[in-house]
Amino acid sequence: MSAKTFDLIVIGGGPGGYVAAIRASQLGMKVALVENQHLGGICLNWGCIPTKALLRSSEIHHLLQHVDEFGFEIKDISFDLKKIVQRSRGVAKQLSGGIGHLLKKNKVTVIDGFANLQGGGKVAVEKDGKKIDGIAAKNIIVATGARARELPGLESDGKLVWTYKEAMVPDKMPKSLLVVGSGAIGIEFASFYRLMGAEVTVVEVMDRILPVEDEEISAHAHKQFEKQGMKIITSAQVTKLDKGKTNVKVTVEKAGKKEQITVDNVIMAVGIVGNTENIGLEKTKVKVDRGHIITNEWLATNEPGVYAIGDVTGPPWLAHKASHEGVICVEKIAGQTGQKGVHPMNKLNIPGCTYCTPQVASVGLTEKAAKEAGHKVKVGRFPFMGNGKAIAMGEAEGLVKTIFDEKTGELLGAHMIGAEVTEMIQGYVVAKTLETTEAELMHTIFPHPTLSEMMHESVLDAYGKVIHF
């Protein structure tokens, strides 16, 4: 086999691409990974990881504002925004460098360049507009990720109107900010800036914030954010941005009425679009729908030997979903099927986490979706205020909600809001993956005192057996 021929070529080094490359190498394949910018993709460099570093700083700032509740007295609390941003960037750099080490350890050939499909298993690699390499493989995985969606007339300019990228590295803390969109990205930035002291307004076109979450959780989040001083406008649209020298006059339309809000900066968080352009898809049979590549349950496209994973494909657009797709894809290519082998992903078992304050986490069907799917449901709830650990932590605001099929006892969905719920949700994810019923969960012994006890109590509540509330 020549140096230019591989068993698998992976295009893109994000959480989908690098995981696919490593797993393929573990399975004995000769693998090349082509990455044009930075290993780790948006997630490690400009998404999941650095935003969590920022949010950690805002959590600490929020806690410092309330230290008197714990018996402490601190005067003249201040922060250095430059150091907060530097720490975030440092965390991202550390992890991105680690990916390079992992790929080298697993003998993956990393090529620095921009890949372009040529058809017939061939890929041209360019750098700065010039072809630097030509490689080929029987199998190719497209993992090119996505970018922020832009709305006509409301485009970002990087100065006054930001995407997530500019919002992550501010030169100074804005006194006022308007966020367009209340999905995970929008709400995380709204939470960060509000807890750091900015006046924050959120505009959402749907009738509630965090629209993919259970309605009860969305309502709880809305109440908590407003309690923190955040202004939220739902069922509304931003129709115009008038940019001055140092601020933006935002026109918000709701129920036919227009309101103008002047802020220092605007963050556009209205979704993503897949990076499908200029990678040679037109030379293949790969189909794209609304900016995302169409695949089957094994991540195969309409072009034989070409697969796609991660944000360049359909929702949910999550790093852990991309990584798991990478494993499924290469194990299928390697023929690891059968009873104990690889099987298609069940999207209802993919957890979603939003790292705002309070945190939000969920898996499976919402109560409304479960009923619409024809299930007769049993619903359990347990509030944080009934949990000893939550009260001891000073985190008595929150809710754990579980949804079961009344007939079979199947766990259909779990939804949480409150401190550390992003760390707790995996318990329900494991339960769903194992097709657990309420009986197994009721007989599981949860440690005391922990926040996780609320997961048990919520299950008990669904069946009228709750103990502590």
N, C-alpha and C positions, 0 to 999 in steps of 0.2 A: 504494500500500500504506500503510495507516494505521500510526501509531506503535505501536499495540497488537498488530499482527499481524506475525508473523515467519515465516521459512521453517523455522526450527528452534528449539525451546526445550530447553535442557539443564537438568535439575533436579539440582543438586549440583556443587560446584566443586572436587572432589578430583582426583587424577591421571587419572581416567577422564573426568570431566566437563569440566575446563578444556581438556584436550587435544582432546576432541571438538569443543568450541566453537571453538577456534582453527583446527583443520583445516577445519571447515565454513565458517568465514569466508574462509579461503584459497581455498575452492572457489566463492566468490561468493554464499554464503547470508547472509541477514540473520538474525543469531543473538542470542538472549537466554539468559543464564545466571542461574538463580535459586539463591542460596546463603544459608542461614540463619545460619551461624556464621562460618566463616573460609575464605577461598580457600586452596586447597591440600589441604583435607580433613584427615582423620586423619593421612595419610602425612606431610605436611609439618609439621603442627602438633603431633601427638601420637603419631607412629609412626615411620616409616622414618628420617626425618632427625634429629630430636632424640635418638632412641635411639643413632644412630651417633655423635653428638657425645659422649654419655655413655660409650659403649663405647671411644671414642678415649682418653678420660681414664683409663679402667681399664687400657687397654693400656699407657699411659705409666707408670701406677703399677706395673704388673706388671714393666715393663722396669727401672724404677728399683730394684726389689728385687733385680735381677740385674746391676747395672752393673759389679760387681766382675769378672764374666766378660769384660768388654770393657776392663779395665784402669783403671777409674775407682773412686774411693772417695767415697761420699756418706754423711754421717751425719745422723741425725735427720730422716728423710723424713716429711713430713706433708702433708695436703691440706686445702683449704677446700671443704667440700661445697656451701656456698652459691654459691661462685664457679663450681663445676663445673656446677651446675644452671642458673645464670644464663647461662653460655656456651651450654649446650644450648638454652635458650629463645631466646637471641639469634640463634643459627643458624636456628632455625625461623622467627622473625619476619622475618629478612632474606629468606629464600626465599619466604615467604608474600606479602610485599610485592612481590616480583618477579613473582609470578603476576598480580597486579593490573595491573602495568605491561604485561605481555604481552597481556592481554585488551584493555586500552585501545588498545594499538598495533594490534591486529587488529580494532578496531572492534566488539568484542562488547559488547552492552548487558548490564551486570551489575545485577541487581536484588537488593537486600538484603531477604530475606524467606523465608517458608516456603511452598513450592509445594503446591497441592492439585489433583489432576486432577479435571476436571469432566465428562469425556467429550466426544466430538466435537471433539477437538483444542483444547479450552479449558482454561486453567489459572488458578486463583485464587491470588493471592499474599497471604499474611497476615504481619503483624508484631505480636508481642505479643498474639496472639489476635484482631486486627482486620484486616479485609480492606483492603489498601492498593493493589491493582492487579488488573487482569484482562487476561490476554494469551492469544493463540491462535496455533497453528501447525499445519501439515499433519503435521509430524513432531515427536515429543517423545522425548527420551532420558532415562530415569530412571537417575541415577548417584548415588544417595543413600547409598552405602557401607554400613558395618556397625558394630556395637558389640560389646563384650565379652559373651560368653555367661555367664549366671549359672546356677548349679546350686541347686536348691531346698534350703534349709537351710544353704547355704554362701555366701550372698550377701555381696558386699563392703559395707563400711560407710565406706570412705574414710579410716579412721583406723588400725585394726589389720589389717583385711582389705582389700587393695588390688586394683584392676584395673591395667592397664598405665598408666593416666593418673596415679594416685597414686604408682605406683612410679617415675615419671619425675621427680617433684618432691618428694623426701623432705625433711623439715625437718631430720632428723638421720640419721646412718648407723646402721641397726639392727645390733645385735651378732649377732643370729641371725634367720634368715629361712627360711620354707618356701615352695617354689614348687609349685603344683599344675598339672601339665601340662608336657610336655617337647618341645613343638613349637618352632618358631623363636622365638616371643615368649617363652615360658617359659625356654628355654635362654639367650637373650640376656640376660634380666634376672638369671638365676642366675649367669651368667658375670660380668656387671658387678659384682654385689654381692660375689661371692666374691673377685674380684681386688682389690676395694676393702677387703677384710679381714673381711667378715661370714662367720659360719658358715652355710652354705647346705645345705639338704636339698631334693631334688627328688623328687616323687612322681608316677609315671606309671602309668596304668591298663593300658597295653599292656606287652608283655614286654620292650621295649627303649626307650631314649630316641630322639628324632628318628625316630619310626616311619615317616615317609614316605621316609627316606633308605635307601640300600643298607645291608644288614645289617652288612657289613664296616666301613663308615664309621661306623655307629652304635656298633659295638663299640670302634672306635678312639677315638671321642669319649668314650665311657663311661670308658675307661681313663685318658685324659688329664685328664678332669674330676676323677676320684677322686684322681689324682696331685696335683692342685692342692688337694685337701682337701675337695672337694664330696662330700656323702653322697647317693647315688642309690638310690631304692627303686622297682623296677619291678613290674609285675603286682599293683599295689596301688591301693587307693582311700582317699580321705579321706572319712570317714563323719560326722565331727562336728567342730565348732569351738566350744570353750568360751572365750568372751572374758572376760578379766579387765580390770583397769584399765590395765595397761601391757603385757600379753602375751596370747598365745593358746595354749590347750592343744588340740593337734590330735590327733584319733584317726585312726590309719592302720590299715587292715585289709588283711592279706595272707595268702592261703591259710588263711582262717578264724581267724587269730590277730590280735589287736588290740595296737597299740603306741601309746603316747601320747608326743608330742613337744611340748615347750613352746618357743615362739619369740616374738620381739618382734613380727614381722609375717608375714602370709601374702599371697602374690601368687597370684591366681586367673588362670590362663592356659589355659583349657579350650575355646578356640575362639571363634568369632564367630557372630552372627546378623544377617541383613540388616535394614536400616532400611526396612521395608515398611509400617509402620503410619502411619495418619493422613495419607497422601499421596493418598488418593482412589482406590486400586486397586479398591475395591468398586464404583466407578462404571464400571469397564471389564471386559474379558474377560481381563485379565492373570491368570495362574495363579501361585500361590506354593507351593513345596514345601519343607517343613522350614526355613522362614524365608528362603528365597531365591527370586527370580523366575526362572521357566522361560523360556528363549529358544531360538531355533534357531541354526544356525551363523552367521547374519548378525546376531545379537543382537536379532532381532524377537520380540516377545511375541505372545500370542494376540489382542491388540487391534490392529487395523490402525493403522499410523502411530505406534505406541508401541514403543520399544525399551528395553533395559536393558543396562548394562555395569558391570563392576567387582565389588566385594565384595557388592553386593546380588544378584548372580547366583551361578552355581555356581563351584566351585573350579577351579584354585588361586586363593586369595585373595592376590594380589600386585599391587603398584602398577604394575609394568611390563606386566602382563597387562591391567590396566584401561585403561592408556593405549593399548595396541595395539588393544584392542577398540573404543575410541573412534574411532580412525582407520578401522578396518574398517567400522564402522557408518556413519559419515558418507560414506565413499567409495562404499559400496553405495547409500546414499540418493541420492547424486549421479550414480549410474549408471556409475561407473568400473569396469566389469567387463570381462571378456575376457582374452585370453592374458597381456597385460602389466599388467592391472588388478588390483584388489583380489581376494583370495581368502580363504576361511575360515581361521581360526587352527588350526594343528596344535599341540595342547596338549603333545605330546611334545617340542616344540622350545622350551618355556618354561623358562628356567633358574630354579632356586631357590637362594637364598643365606641363610645364617645367619651373623651377624657376631659370634659368640662367639669366645673364644680357646681352642683353635684354630678358625679359620674353616671353614665347611662350604659346599660348592657342588656342584650337580649339574644334569644335564639328561638327559632321556630315561628309558629303562627301567632299573630295577635289575637285577642279575643274576638274582634270583629271578623277577621279572616277565617278563623276556625268555624264560626257560625255560618259564614257565607259558603264555606266548603261543605256544609251539611252536618257538621258535628253537633251533637247535643253535649254541652260542656259542663264541667265542674270547675269553678274558679276559686283559687285560694289566695289570700293576701296576708302579709304580715308587715306591720310598720316598724321602722327602725326604733321608734320610741318605746317599743316593747322589748328591746334587746339590751341586756346589761352591758355588753362590750361597746355598743354604739353610744350608750349614755356615758360610759366611762371615758370614751374618746372625745366626747363633746360633739358627736355627730348623730343627733337624734332625729334628723330629717331624712326620710327616705322610705322606700317601699319595695317589697319583693312580691311578685305576682306570678302564680303558676296556673296553667290551663291544661286540663285533662279531658280526654274523651270519656263521657259518662259510662258508656257501654263497656269499653275495653280497658279503661284505666291508662291508656297510652298518654304519655306526656307530650302534649301538642306544642306547647310554647312556654317560655319563661322570660319574664321582663323585670328589670330592676332599675332603681334609681337611688343613689346614695353613695356614701364613702366606700371606696375599694370594690365596688361591684364588678369592675372590669376584671378583677382577680378572682371573683367568685363564680362568674358565669360558666367557667369551664366545667364545674360540677354538673350542671344541667346539660351541657354539651355531651359529656361522657354518658350521662344517663340516656339522652336521646339516641346517641350512636349505638348504645347497647340495647335499644328498644325497651327500656325500663318502664315498668308501670308504677302506679302509686304505691303498691305493696312493697316493692324493693326499697323505694325511697323512705317509706315510713319505718322500715326495719334497719335502715342505715343509722349508725350511731355517729352523731356530729359532736365534735369536741366543745367543751364549755370552759371559759366563756369565749365565744368567737362570734363574728358577724355571720358566719356560715350557718349558725343555728337557725337563722331566719329562713333559710332555704327549706329546712326541715319543717318549721312551723307553718310556712306557707302551704306546703303539701298537706299537712294535717288539717289546716283550715279549709281546704277544698272539700274535705270529707267530714267536716264538723267535729274534728278531734283536736283542734288547736288548744294548747295548754296555757301559754303565757299572754294571751290577749283575749 
